[in-house]
Each structure stands twice: as structure tokens, then as C-alpha cells.
């Protein structure tokens, strides 16, 4: 190692074709050379919109924008700082210094300047995964959640009982790793998931798979999501160790007459829940579908595999009239939750993601 030229050593740690990598090289060079032998890092799941990630009165000496993150470098007497802020508002800040007390003081100043205000108690962070090159991407957004007491009336008595039992489950009472919500479009499956995110917030985080069919077709994508390799965001200090992966609208995958090419995808899904792959992972999987129970693959509905299997159906005509609270012309087949909101002239509850098909609605 050439300590006289720490920059040349640091460059070999990574390519410096990208300016953000050059910032890493400059920063690490001082640590490798021993000028600043102490290093401390903080991870901030949320930062305020105008956060500088710098102590008061300090300006960055280098700044680079790199595919969803902003990286900057700053220094002062006895210390140097590198900060990465991501487009979801999260950040990682590392300080190297000549003494531990200096590093701690600088980080405390950054935290005081950068932390976001306390979030609304009725919003929860949800991770959104999608395939990308060279590896999967994870973005964290806060979504509005619903308290179960606010939405219980949206479901028939039997469905409300089953959902209530699921929402009161905790990590000590898991007799299965698969949650299956099935039923016609617009009956409130996604609304129930938002209530689940609120009810489980102390022990389980929700992670939504934007492209579930690709997740189960590509082993590298699946393994990255399952293990979250090299993903510093997994250190989210707001969540317990359990995760719920949500795969919506998987009709083609789990039908009895699914095409032969989807068989391997189904096998991977089941392996993740109670197979070899799932061993040691604190991961639950929720699958939603518009299919009727009789059309679902028997491997999915096998006794002992599901933590919960709930058919979310239409409200009866009598239940729909009670929901509306006034006399309306509801047909003999009752109504879905979406239809009730349309009749009432109100906006339907927000969905987790914009609808790509009818099944994504509610």
C-alpha cells in the first residue's frame, strides 16, 4: 500500500468513472492513510425535504448526483464527512475523524439538522420492489393506512371475523407463512392490506412486489429480495424483523389450470413460504387473486400451509343497504365495496399503487 498516495489506493477499491465513486475514493483515502482513523455511520430512514446532511455552517466540497442518490463530501478540522441521500428521503452519513468524540459530535449535529418530523400515525412505510439492472431496486414510501375499527363494516360478518383474527396475529402465533386473499374485484382486498400494515406495524414491515410474475421467474431477483443482499435499507429501525411480501393479482400463477411454464414459479413461491429457501427467513407472503377458491391450485390451499385463507366477497343486499345508511336501489346480488362508494358518490379508498387492472382496485 502506498500511504504517501492514499487516493491511488482508494481508487482501486472501485471504478472512479462515476463522480460519486470519485467522492468515495477521496473519502476512503483519508481513512486508509490513517489521517482520520475513527469511522462512524448513521442510517436515517427518513430525512426532511430540505435536509443538507451537514453540520450548521459547513458547505460541501464535492457533490454528485447518481441514479437516484445525491452524494456529497465535506470536511473540517479533525474530520471528514460523506453523505448519500436517496430519492425516497432516506440517507446514510459516515464521518471519519481523528477522535471518536469528534465523529460523534459531527453526527449528532447532522441528525439534529436532518431528521424528518414525526410522521402521521396513520401512515406506514412500505417498500416497493421492482426488477432493474444490475439488481433489483427497493423504494420506500409512506402510505395511508386504515385502522381495523374504521373499515370493519366494509365486510360481511364472516369475512370481518376472519380478517380480525388475522390482524390480531403476532410473531408468536404463526402457524403458516402464506396469506391468501381471494374474491371478485373491488371487494376490499387491498383495503384490508392497508389495515394489516397498520395492525402489524410493531413487528412486521410490508414490502410490495410491483412485478410478481418476474420475481418468481428470475431466481436472482427472488434471492435478492428474499435475502436483501447488501441492502443497507434493511436496517430500518422502525420495523421488527419480520417482513410481509405482497404479490397482488397472481391469478395466472395459482389457478388449477395454470400453464405449464408457470409451474416453476409456483414451486418457488411455495419454497419461499415453507420450503428449503424459506428456512431461517422471517418472511411471510400475501397473495391476492380474483379467482374463486375452487379454481386455485391445490398446492396453494393445502391444509397447514396458509396462515390465513380468506374469501372476500360482495356484501349482501341487506348489508349493502346498512352500509349506505339510507334507501338505495341495491340489486338482489348485493354490491362490492367499490360499487357502494360509487353509489354513495364518495371517492373510493386509496389503493397501494395506481390500478393497472380491475383487480388492483381496492
Helices and strands as residue ranges (DSSP letters): G 3-5, H 6-11, H 19-33, E 38-44, E 62-66, E 69-76, E 79-86, E 91-97, H 100-114, E 123-130, E 137-144, H 148-151, G 152-154, H 157-167, G 171-173, E 178-182, H 189-199, E 204-209, H 212-217, H 219-227, G 232-235, E 242-247, H 251-254, G 260-262, H 263-274, E 283-289, G 293-295, E 306-311, H 317-324, H 337-344, G 358-360
